[in-house]
Amino acid sequence: MILMLFGPPGVGKGTQANRLTQYYRCEKFSMGDILREEVAIQSESGKKAESHMIQGVLVPDTLIFEIVDSFLIENKANGILFDGFPRNLNQAINLNTSLSRLNLRLNLALEMDLDEREISARLLNRRYCPVCNRLYNLVSNPPRKDEVCDQCKKPLIKREDDTETVIQKRMQVYQEETAPLTKYYKSLNCYQKVPAIGSEDDVFNNIVQVINAHNLKK
Ligand SMILES: [Zn+2]
């Protein structure tokens, strides 16, 4: 099975992607992780990617799809979960071409859906410890003592970009980028919205239910 998971910033996508990968024993494709790995082992594509990253420019799609194609060939037998990739319509179309070439197709594009107000409430309650970088949420995952790290006993800090204005801007960018993706995957008949309200476990169960309802083979 080949799945794609996407959702707005702050929705908890990373956590769910990791849990799903473990649960279905499939391979996770996260562009950021894979680029870092390729660079670390200094593979051919890693070296090329690094030269772009050093210059601070985007890694071009041709190189990205060299990496995608070899990932597909290597991991197609295990099932793949695309975590936040493709990011735009162009990449989605290219991915579809790559999959077709291997006689594969994307079974489900799952969008984690959460009310904008709920997202900003979550992000506004995020805090981190400046010493050990541990993350807290004053509502869902509070420290034992008010706004102080459990471990280091240092006062917690709010990320500078977790402000109402920045969050709204990030949401707007997300909507603009993903609206064409949503439309495209609807046209391919593989788009599914999953409610992302509730606890981490609730959301995980929602996603698993949707996936299992499709009776996908590994
Ligand atoms: Zn700490």
Boltz pocket constraint, residues with backbone or C-beta under 6 A from the ligand:
constraints:
  - pocket:
      binder: B
      contacts: [[A, 129], [A, 130], [A, 131], [A, 132], [A, 133], [A, 134], [A, 149], [A, 150], [A, 151], [A, 152], [A, 153], [A, 154]]
      max_distance: 6.0
